[in-house]
Amino acid sequence: MLGWPVGHSRSPAIQNAALRAVGLRDWRYQLLPAPPELFTEIVGGLPAVGFRGANVTIPHKAAALTLADTATDAATAIGAANTLVFEDGEVFADNTDAPAVIDALPFPAAGRSALVLGAGGSARAVVWALLRAGAEDVRVWNRTLERAQALVDELGGTVAGGAQPADILVNCTSSGLDTSAPMFKELPLDADDVTGYDSVVDLVYTDTGTDLVRAARERGVFTVDGLDILVRQGALSFERFTGIRAPVDVMHAAARTG
């Protein structure tokens, strides 16, 4: 896992549990702190020392795509990659964040409405994925209106001036990562507003769940937390790296205990 910072990631626990489960005991998944100024150099050296691939997280997802020789339609359209595979001297890029969100929903996205909070790399993946899956109305809210406008101008959807009821709510901001900060003060909705959504998805993960996830669960709204998304995108990356079907149940267990 390449990132800066990266020490908080649970991906090693999840991926190493999966490798053991399928018998790849000589494989290892590890954290690789990569400051932005060294990212290109670090990626370039990985194949020579035996790396099959790498996951990429903040702030390198856009840079990872630029290093690829080939990329999936998803990574290209989103403008970011979270999975790199090294094969035959080339770098292949994919974005597994997008299908992970769609797979986690309790119903098909086709014909549904959605409100996406945030306008960064993960929000780009979510907006693209929802529209690609046939969502009828995708609205994007961001504290900086210009960033939301730039996202929808490029990918589609409309800008939301505030929280509006929808079938799906997806939090793609970093709000909730700092558990000591009141989450709802940073978002355009209050705890009771979550009843305006049929499903609440939060890409942030913490040991106890974010304030948003807890509020939704307490009010009987279907929730998808960040650990579930982490496992789902990680399972797709695992299959890219190994060519073996991911043991998703093992990965889920490792995510909750690791």
Stockholm file with secondary structure:
# STOCKHOLM 1.0

chainA/1-258         MLGWPVGHSRSPAIQNAALRAVGLRDWRYQLLPAPPELFTEIVGGLPAVGFRGANVTIPHKAAALTLADTATDAATAIGAANTLVFEDGEVFADNTDAPAVIDALPFPAAGRSALVLGAGGSARAVVWALLRAGAEDVRVWNRTLERAQALVDELGGTVAGGAQPADILVNCTSSGLDTSAPMFKELPLDADDVTGYDSVVDLVYTDTGTDLVRAARERGVFTVDGLDILVRQGALSFERFTGIRAPVDVMHAAARTG
#=GR chainA/1-258 SS CEESSCTTCCHHHHHHHHHHHTTCTTCCCCCEECCGGGHHHHHHHTGGGTCCEEEBCTTCHHHHHHTCSEECHHHHHHTCCSEEEEETTEEEEECCHHHHHHHHSSSCCTTCEEEEECCSHHHHHHHHHHHHTTCSEEEEECSSHHHHHHHHHHHCCEECSSCCCEEEEEECSSTTSSTTSCGGGTSSSCGGGGGGEEEEEECCCCSSCCHHHHHHHHTTCEEECHHHHHHHHHHHHHHHHHSSCCCHHHHHHHHHHC
#=GC SS_cons         CEESSCTTCCHHHHHHHHHHHTTCTTCCCCCEECCGGGHHHHHHHTGGGTCCEEEBCTTCHHHHHHTCSEECHHHHHHTCCSEEEEETTEEEEECCHHHHHHHHSSSCCTTCEEEEECCSHHHHHHHHHHHHTTCSEEEEECSSHHHHHHHHHHHCCEECSSCCCEEEEEECSSTTSSTTSCGGGTSSSCGGGGGGEEEEEECCCCSSCCHHHHHHHHTTCEEECHHHHHHHHHHHHHHHHHSSCCCHHHHHHHHHHC
//
